[in-house]
Each structure stands twice: as C-alpha cells, then as structure tokens.
Amino acid sequence: MNLNQFKYLLAIYQWGSITKAAQELFVAAPSVSSAMKELEEELGYSLMIRHRNGVTFTEQGEAAVEIIKDIENKIDRLKKLDNMDETALTGQVTLGGTPHFYSSLLLNLLLNMRQKYPQLKIVLKEGDS
C-alpha cells in the first residue's frame, strides 16, 4: 500500500470514475487503474465494480474510503506538526528605523508577528538606521 493509491481511491470516489479521477490528478488513467488493481490484490477484496460509465463502490470499498479519509486527515495533522512550535517562539527582537518606516512598511508585518508569536517581544527603536 502507498499514499498514491489512497489519493487515487479518494479521487475515484469523488469523481465517480477512474478516467475522471486521472484527469483531475493529471495522471494517466491506466496508471490509476493499475494502482487500484494492486491495492485490491494486496487487500484481498474488490473495492469497486468497474462499469463502462464509471465505478460503483463495494461495501468494502465504501468502508475503505472512510478509513482512508481518516488516514488522510491524520497525515494532514502530521504535516502541521512542523508549525506547532511557531507560537512557542520567545525572546526579543529589536527593530530600528524611522516612524515613517514602521507605519508604511512594517505595520502589517508587526501586527502579524505579534499575533503569530505572542511570546515574542518586539521592540521598536527610533533612529536613522
């Protein structure tokens, strides 16, 4: 099993056909079909019944889609772990510049930084540099 097979299965479920799913994923339809056959062989049961106009999911296929949706959600959460410690950024940053520089160029940046990093102290220091 691999994540591409999961992605293909969910796309087939969403679009109702292997051909349409392949088009939406910018993948060749035979590649998607082959990946689904391999997944079915590995699982030991059919996930869908192929028709001329699309597919119908079997009971096991419907259950597999629900499980794979859950897996996809967990993968998304796993990818977001990298961003979890951003709010833990602490310390002090001192920025030097003129009031015009702060108001015209940095205001949005400063507001976003204060919101994203509440533990970070941002000090503005007036000066010509």
N, CA and C atoms as an extended XYZ file, in Angstrom:
387
Properties=species:S:1:pos:R:3:atomname:S:1:resname:S:1:resid:I:1 pbc="F F F"
N         0.832       -1.178        0.000 N   MET     1
C         0.000        0.000        0.000 CA  MET     1
C         0.875        1.239        0.000 C   MET     1
N         0.404        2.264       -0.703 N   ASN     2
C         1.112        3.537       -0.658 CA  ASN     2
C         0.115        4.692       -0.705 C   ASN     2
N         0.602        5.866       -0.375 N   LEU     3
C        -0.271        7.030       -0.264 CA  LEU     3
C        -0.876        7.442       -1.605 C   LEU     3
N        -0.168        7.189       -2.706 N   ASN     4
C        -0.742        7.499       -4.013 CA  ASN     4
C        -1.989        6.661       -4.273 C   ASN     4
N        -1.953        5.415       -3.881 N   GLN     5
C        -3.141        4.564       -4.046 CA  GLN     5
C        -4.317        5.144       -3.260 C   GLN     5
N        -4.043        5.621       -2.063 N   PHE     6
C        -5.100        6.231       -1.254 CA  PHE     6
C        -5.650        7.475       -1.938 C   PHE     6
N        -4.741        8.296       -2.447 N   LYS     7
C        -5.153        9.521       -3.131 CA  LYS     7
C        -5.999        9.181       -4.364 C   LYS     7
N        -5.583        8.178       -5.104 N   TYR     8
C        -6.336        7.768       -6.293 CA  TYR     8
C        -7.723        7.258       -5.916 C   TYR     8
N        -7.782        6.440       -4.873 N   LEU     9
C        -9.072        5.883       -4.460 CA  LEU     9
C       -10.037        6.990       -4.054 C   LEU     9
N        -9.554        7.956       -3.299 N   LEU    10
C       -10.413        9.062       -2.876 CA  LEU    10
C       -10.874        9.898       -4.073 C   LEU    10
N        -9.997       10.085       -5.049 N   ALA    11
C       -10.372       10.833       -6.249 CA  ALA    11
C       -11.420       10.072       -7.070 C   ALA    11
N       -11.249        8.772       -7.165 N   ILE    12
C       -12.243        7.953       -7.882 CA  ILE    12
C       -13.585        8.038       -7.177 C   ILE    12
N       -13.539        7.984       -5.873 N   TYR    13
C       -14.774        8.087       -5.085 CA  TYR    13
C       -15.437        9.451       -5.320 C   TYR    13
N       -14.630       10.499       -5.317 N   GLN    14
C       -15.160       11.848       -5.509 CA  GLN    14
C       -15.727       12.054       -6.909 C   GLN    14
N       -15.023       11.584       -7.925 N   TRP    15
C       -15.398       11.869       -9.304 CA  TRP    15
C       -16.230       10.766       -9.954 C   TRP    15
N       -16.285        9.604       -9.341 N   GLY    16
C       -17.152        8.547       -9.850 CA  GLY    16
C       -16.617        7.724      -10.995 C   GLY    16
N       -15.393        8.016      -11.413 N   SER    17
C       -14.800        7.206      -12.476 CA  SER    17
C       -13.283        7.297      -12.419 C   SER    17
N       -12.649        6.262      -12.900 N   ILE    18
C       -11.186        6.223      -12.941 CA  ILE    18
C       -10.669        7.267      -13.915 C   ILE    18
N       -11.314        7.376      -15.072 N   THR    19
C       -10.888        8.323      -16.102 CA  THR    19
C       -10.954        9.762      -15.594 C   THR    19
N       -12.072       10.128      -14.986 N   LYS    20
C       -12.232       11.494      -14.480 CA  LYS    20
C       -11.248       11.765      -13.338 C   LYS    20
N       -11.061       10.795      -12.443 N   ALA    21
C       -10.104       10.955      -11.348 CA  ALA    21
C        -8.697       11.168      -11.905 C   ALA    21
N        -8.324       10.384      -12.900 N   ALA    22
C        -6.997       10.512      -13.514 CA  ALA    22
C        -6.828       11.899      -14.141 C   ALA    22
N        -7.857       12.379      -14.814 N   GLN    23
C        -7.790       13.716      -15.411 CA  GLN    23
C        -7.599       14.779      -14.336 C   GLN    23
N        -8.347       14.676      -13.263 N   GLU    24
C        -8.259       15.665      -12.189 CA  GLU    24
C        -6.901       15.631      -11.490 C   GLU    24
N        -6.285       14.454      -11.440 N   LEU    25
C        -4.980       14.300      -10.790 CA  LEU    25
C        -3.805       14.475      -11.747 C   LEU    25
N        -4.116       14.670      -13.049 N   PHE    26
C        -3.086       14.797      -14.077 CA  PHE    26
C        -2.191       13.559      -14.127 C   PHE    26
N        -2.855       12.404      -14.084 N   VAL    27
C        -2.172       11.112      -14.134 CA  VAL    27
C        -2.845       10.298      -15.239 C   VAL    27
N        -2.100        9.419      -15.871 N   ALA    28
C        -2.678        8.569      -16.909 CA  ALA    28
C        -3.680        7.586      -16.292 C   ALA    28
N        -4.822        7.431      -16.927 N   ALA    29
C        -5.872        6.535      -16.417 CA  ALA    29
C        -5.370        5.103      -16.212 C   ALA    29
N        -4.572        4.547      -17.134 N   PRO    30
C        -4.068        3.191      -16.898 CA  PRO    30
C        -3.219        3.079      -15.626 C   PRO    30
N        -2.507        4.140      -15.280 N   SER    31
C        -1.704        4.127      -14.053 CA  SER    31
C        -2.607        4.075      -12.826 C   SER    31
N        -3.684        4.838      -12.856 N   VAL    32
C        -4.635        4.839      -11.735 CA  VAL    32
C        -5.306        3.481      -11.629 C   VAL    32
N        -5.750        2.958      -12.763 N   SER    33
C        -6.414        1.654      -12.782 CA  SER    33
C        -5.489        0.558      -12.266 C   SER    33
N        -4.244        0.592      -12.708 N   SER    34
C        -3.261       -0.397      -12.266 CA  SER    34
C        -3.006       -0.289      -10.764 C   SER    34
N        -2.889        0.930      -10.265 N   ALA    35
C        -2.667        1.135       -8.833 CA  ALA    35
C        -3.842        0.593       -8.018 C   ALA    35
N        -5.062        0.753       -8.539 N   MET    36
C        -6.245        0.247       -7.829 CA  MET    36
C        -6.287       -1.276       -7.839 C   MET    36
N        -5.910       -1.867       -8.945 N   LYS    37
C        -5.863       -3.333       -9.010 CA  LYS    37
C        -4.830       -3.884       -8.022 C   LYS    37
N        -3.673       -3.208       -7.943 N   GLU    38
C        -2.644       -3.635       -6.990 CA  GLU    38
C        -3.140       -3.507       -5.550 C   GLU    38
N        -3.837       -2.421       -5.249 N   LEU    39
C        -4.375       -2.226       -3.905 CA  LEU    39
C        -5.396       -3.304       -3.582 C   LEU    39
N        -6.277       -3.592       -4.523 N   GLU    40
C        -7.284       -4.638       -4.310 CA  GLU    40
C        -6.632       -5.999       -4.103 C   GLU    40
N        -5.581       -6.286       -4.869 N   GLU    41
C        -4.871       -7.557       -4.699 CA  GLU    41
C        -4.224       -7.640       -3.323 C   GLU    41
N        -3.635       -6.547       -2.890 N   GLU    42
C        -2.982       -6.537       -1.590 CA  GLU    42
C        -3.996       -6.695       -0.460 C   GLU    42
N        -5.158       -6.063       -0.611 N   LEU    43
C        -6.191       -6.166        0.417 CA  LEU    43
C        -6.926       -7.504        0.366 C   LEU    43
N        -6.997       -8.082       -0.806 N   GLY    44
C        -7.672       -9.370       -0.960 CA  GLY    44
C        -9.168       -9.260       -1.229 C   GLY    44
N        -9.628       -8.083       -1.605 N   TYR    45
C       -11.046       -7.913       -1.966 CA  TYR    45
C       -11.200       -6.737       -2.930 C   TYR    45
N       -12.335       -6.718       -3.610 N   SER    46
C       -12.633       -5.654       -4.570 CA  SER    46
C       -13.136       -4.417       -3.849 C   SER    46
N       -12.637       -3.283       -4.282 N   LEU    47
C       -13.083       -2.012       -3.724 CA  LEU    47
C       -14.199       -1.388       -4.550 C   LEU    47
N       -14.202       -1.733       -5.835 N   MET    48
C       -15.185       -1.144       -6.733 CA  MET    48
C       -15.495       -2.086       -7.882 C   MET    48
N       -16.641       -1.862       -8.445 N   ILE    49
C       -17.052       -2.596       -9.643 CA  ILE    49
C       -16.958       -1.605      -10.791 C   ILE    49
N       -16.187       -1.963      -11.780 N   ARG    50
C       -15.959       -1.074      -12.914 CA  ARG    50
C       -17.071       -1.246      -13.948 C   ARG    50
N       -17.595       -0.129      -14.420 N   HIS    51
C       -18.622       -0.106      -15.459 CA  HIS    51
C       -18.107        0.728      -16.627 C   HIS    51
N       -18.830        0.675      -17.688 N   ARG    52
C       -18.481        1.472      -18.864 CA  ARG    52
C       -18.534        2.970      -18.543 C   ARG    52
N       -19.479        3.365      -17.704 N   ASN    53
C       -19.680        4.787      -17.401 CA  ASN    53
C       -19.096        5.216      -16.056 C   ASN    53
N       -18.311        4.392      -15.420 N   GLY    54
C       -17.740        4.761      -14.133 CA  GLY    54
C       -17.560        3.555      -13.240 C   GLY    54
N       -17.680        3.785      -11.951 N   VAL    55
C       -17.500        2.701      -10.984 CA  VAL    55
C       -18.591        2.767       -9.930 C   VAL    55
N       -18.810        1.622       -9.295 N   THR    56
C       -19.676        1.525       -8.123 CA  THR    56
C       -18.829        0.911       -7.024 C   THR    56
N       -18.826        1.541       -5.879 N   PHE    57
C       -18.012        1.025       -4.777 CA  PHE    57
C       -18.737       -0.116       -4.073 C   PHE    57
N       -17.950       -1.131       -3.732 N   THR    58
C       -18.484       -2.252       -2.970 CA  THR    58
C       -18.639       -1.808       -1.515 C   THR    58
N       -19.242       -2.647       -0.718 N   GLU    59
C       -19.382       -2.346        0.708 CA  GLU    59
C       -18.006       -2.174        1.345 C   GLU    59
N       -17.077       -3.067        0.979 N   GLN    60
C       -15.710       -2.955        1.495 CA  GLN    60
C       -15.048       -1.681        0.967 C   GLN    60
N       -15.341       -1.318       -0.265 N   GLY    61
C       -14.788       -0.101       -0.855 CA  GLY    61
C       -15.264        1.143       -0.125 C   GLY    61
N       -16.554        1.165        0.206 N   GLU    62
C       -17.115        2.289        0.967 CA  GLU    62
C       -16.422        2.406        2.333 C   GLU    62
N       -16.247        1.270        2.995 N   ALA    63
C       -15.580        1.265        4.304 CA  ALA    63
C       -14.129        1.699        4.164 C   ALA    63
N       -13.462        1.240        3.109 N   ALA    64
C       -12.058        1.606        2.869 CA  ALA    64
C       -11.926        3.109        2.651 C   ALA    64
N       -12.860        3.699        1.922 N   VAL    65
C       -12.825        5.142        1.673 CA  VAL    65
C       -12.907        5.903        2.994 C   VAL    65
N       -13.780        5.480        3.889 N   GLU    66
C       -13.912        6.155        5.189 CA  GLU    66
C       -12.623        6.041        5.999 C   GLU    66
N       -12.019        4.877        5.981 N   ILE    67
C       -10.756        4.679        6.712 CA  ILE    67
C        -9.650        5.523        6.094 C   ILE    67
N        -9.599        5.567        4.767 N   ILE    68
C        -8.557        6.329        4.083 CA  ILE    68
C        -8.758        7.829        4.298 C   ILE    68
N        -9.996        8.284        4.372 N   LYS    69
C       -10.246        9.700        4.697 CA  LYS    69
C        -9.665       10.025        6.068 C   LYS    69
N        -9.865        9.101        7.003 N   ASP    70
C        -9.321        9.291        8.344 CA  ASP    70
C        -7.794        9.321        8.307 C   ASP    70
N        -7.201        8.443        7.533 N   ILE    71
C        -5.741        8.414        7.387 CA  ILE    71
C        -5.246        9.723        6.780 C   ILE    71
N        -5.929       10.210        5.751 N   GLU    72
C        -5.542       11.473        5.115 CA  GLU    72
C        -5.603       12.624        6.116 C   GLU    72
N        -6.643       12.646        6.948 N   ASN    73
C        -6.752       13.689        7.969 CA  ASN    73
C        -5.579       13.617        8.950 C   ASN    73
N        -5.199       12.409        9.321 N   LYS    74
C        -4.075       12.243       10.240 CA  LYS    74
C        -2.757       12.634        9.579 C   LYS    74
N        -2.631       12.376        8.306 N   ILE    75
C        -1.428       12.786        7.580 CA  ILE    75
C        -1.354       14.312        7.533 C   ILE    75
N        -2.488       14.973        7.306 N   ASP    76
C        -2.515       16.434        7.320 CA  ASP    76
C        -2.083       16.963        8.685 C   ASP    76
N        -2.582       16.336        9.750 N   ARG    77
C        -2.183       16.741       11.107 CA  ARG    77
C        -0.696       16.524       11.311 C   ARG    77
N        -0.182       15.422       10.790 N   LEU    78
C         1.242       15.116       10.911 CA  LEU    78
C         2.084       16.175       10.205 C   LEU    78
N         1.657       16.607        9.042 N   LYS    79
C         2.380       17.637        8.299 CA  LYS    79
C         2.367       18.964        9.042 C   LYS    79
N         1.316       19.234        9.784 N   LYS    80
C         1.194       20.501       10.502 CA  LYS    80
C         1.999       20.530       11.797 C   LYS    80
N         2.535       19.410       12.221 N   LEU    81
C         3.335       19.383       13.447 CA  LEU    81
C         4.532       20.310       13.355 C   LEU    81
N         5.053       20.495       12.163 N   ASP    82
C         6.201       21.374       11.958 CA  ASP    82
C         5.873       22.802       12.370 C   ASP    82
N         4.610       23.189       12.246 N   ASN    83
C         4.212       24.563       12.557 CA  ASN    83
C         3.764       24.742       14.002 C   ASN    83
N         3.652       23.651       14.752 N   MET    84
C         3.122       23.746       16.102 CA  MET    84
C         3.992       24.568       17.035 C   MET    84
N         5.304       24.513       16.877 N   ASP    85
C         6.172       25.207       17.807 CA  ASP    85
C         6.392       26.675       17.457 C   ASP    85
N         5.778       27.160       16.382 N   GLU    86
C         5.946       28.557       15.998 CA  GLU    86
C         5.449       29.501       17.079 C   GLU    86
N         4.351       29.158       17.737 N   THR    87
C         3.810       30.043       18.756 CA  THR    87
C         4.672       30.005       20.017 C   THR    87
N         5.576       29.044       20.109 N   ALA    88
C         6.445       28.942       21.269 CA  ALA    88
C         7.698       29.803       21.109 C   ALA    88
N         7.837       30.487       19.986 N   LEU    89
C         8.992       31.336       19.753 CA  LEU    89
C         9.009       32.448       20.790 C   LEU    89
N        10.097       32.549       21.518 N   THR    90
C        10.203       33.548       22.584 CA  THR    90
C        11.468       34.350       22.409 C   THR    90
N        11.593       35.390       23.221 N   GLY    91
C        12.775       36.228       23.177 CA  GLY    91
C        12.405       37.641       22.799 C   GLY    91
N        13.400       38.372       22.333 N   GLN    92
C        13.177       39.768       21.985 CA  GLN    92
C        13.802       40.063       20.640 C   GLN    92
N        13.085       40.834       19.842 N   VAL    93
C        13.582       41.314       18.560 CA  VAL    93
C        13.525       42.829       18.609 C   VAL    93
N        14.623       43.475       18.278 N   THR    94
C        14.655       44.933       18.243 CA  THR    94
C        14.799       45.382       16.800 C   THR    94
N        13.889       46.254       16.382 N   LEU    95
C        13.912       46.785       15.023 CA  LEU    95
C        14.180       48.275       15.096 C   LEU    95
N        15.124       48.737       14.305 N   GLY    96
C        15.447       50.152       14.279 CA  GLY    96
C        14.980       50.781       12.987 C   GLY    96
N        14.491       52.001       13.082 N   GLY    97
C        14.039       52.707       11.896 CA  GLY    97
C        13.288       53.967       12.256 C   GLY    97
N        12.799       54.641       11.254 N   THR    98
C        12.041       55.873       11.469 CA  THR    98
C        10.566       55.539       11.650 C   THR    98
N         9.801       56.414       12.279 N   PRO    99
C         8.361       56.177       12.432 CA  PRO    99
C         7.666       55.948       11.087 C   PRO    99
N         8.105       56.692       10.063 N   HIS   100
C         7.513       56.505        8.731 CA  HIS   100
C         7.765       55.081        8.226 C   HIS   100
N         8.965       54.600        8.452 N   PHE   101
C         9.327       53.243        8.047 CA  PHE   101
C         8.416       52.224        8.723 C   PHE   101
N         8.186       52.407       10.022 N   TYR   102
C         7.322       51.478       10.758 CA  TYR   102
C         5.889       51.518       10.239 C   TYR   102
N         5.363       52.725       10.082 N   SER   103
C         3.947       52.840        9.739 CA  SER   103
C         3.674       52.447        8.294 C   SER   103
N         4.592       52.769        7.390 N   SER   104
C         4.301       52.490        5.987 CA  SER   104
C         4.720       51.098        5.535 C   SER   104
N         5.791       50.601        6.074 N   LEU   105
C         6.319       49.333        5.579 CA  LEU   105
C         6.173       48.160        6.537 C   LEU   105
N         6.235       48.411        7.823 N   LEU   106
C         6.288       47.300        8.764 CA  LEU   106
C         5.024       47.079        9.582 C   LEU   106
N         4.056       47.954        9.500 N   LEU   107
C         2.895       47.840       10.373 CA  LEU   107
C         2.205       46.488       10.250 C   LEU   107
N         1.885       46.075        9.035 N   ASN   108
C         1.212       44.783        8.857 CA  ASN   108
C         2.084       43.617        9.327 C   ASN   108
N         3.367       43.697        9.020 N   LEU   109
C         4.288       42.646        9.451 CA  LEU   109
C         4.335       42.563       10.976 C   LEU   109
N         4.437       43.712       11.623 N   LEU   110
C         4.499       43.721       13.088 CA  LEU   110
C         3.228       43.177       13.714 C   LEU   110
N         2.080       43.566       13.175 N   LEU   111
C         0.814       43.060       13.702 CA  LEU   111
C         0.713       41.548       13.534 C   LEU   111
N         1.114       41.060       12.371 N   ASN   112
C         1.076       39.609       12.124 CA  ASN   112
C         2.041       38.867       13.041 C   ASN   112
N         3.217       39.424       13.238 N   MET   113
C         4.193       38.767       14.109 CA  MET   113
C         3.696       38.704       15.546 C   MET   113
N         3.101       39.786       16.010 N   ARG   114
C         2.590       39.793       17.388 CA  ARG   114
C         1.459       38.789       17.563 C   ARG   114
N         0.657       38.625       16.535 N   GLN   115
C        -0.437       37.659       16.619 CA  GLN   115
C         0.092       36.224       16.529 C   GLN   115
N         1.023       35.996       15.634 N   LYS   116
C         1.535       34.643       15.415 CA  LYS   116
C         2.481       34.191       16.524 C   LYS   116
N         3.250       35.129       17.082 N   TYR   117
C         4.231       34.814       18.113 CA  TYR   117
C         3.950       35.642       19.367 C   TYR   117
N         2.918       35.310       20.117 N   PRO   118
C         2.541       36.133       21.266 CA  PRO   118
C         3.606       36.200       22.358 C   PRO   118
N         4.473       35.206       22.437 N   GLN   119
C         5.512       35.193       23.464 CA  GLN   119
C         6.752       35.991       23.053 C   GLN   119
N         6.800       36.440       21.802 N   LEU   120
C         7.952       37.175       21.298 CA  LEU   120
C         7.786       38.659       21.595 C   LEU   120
N         8.806       39.262       22.186 N   LYS   121
C         8.762       40.689       22.480 CA  LYS   121
C         9.394       41.437       21.314 C   LYS   121
N         8.640       42.360       20.741 N   ILE   122
C         9.130       43.147       19.604 CA  ILE   122
C         9.322       44.588       20.084 C   ILE   122
N        10.550       45.059       19.988 N   VAL   123
C        10.903       46.401       20.441 CA  VAL   123
C        11.226       47.254       19.219 C   VAL   123
N        10.597       48.414       19.121 N   LEU   124
C        10.871       49.335       18.029 CA  LEU   124
C        11.791       50.428       18.550 C   LEU   124
N        12.887       50.678       17.856 N   LYS   125
C        13.866       51.652       18.287 CA  LYS   125
C        13.976       52.716       17.200 C   LYS   125
N        13.650       53.941       17.560 N   GLU   126
C        13.722       55.033       16.587 CA  GLU   126
C        15.151       55.421       16.310 C   GLU   126
N        15.411       55.683       15.042 N   GLY   127
C        16.737       56.111       14.654 CA  GLY   127
C        16.788       56.295       13.154 C   GLY   127
N        17.903       56.732       12.672 N   ASP   128
C        18.067       56.972       11.229 CA  ASP   128
C        18.529       55.720       10.488 C   ASP   128
N        18.819       54.653       11.200 N   SER   129
C        19.319       53.451       10.521 CA  SER   129
C        18.364       52.308       10.694 C   SER   129
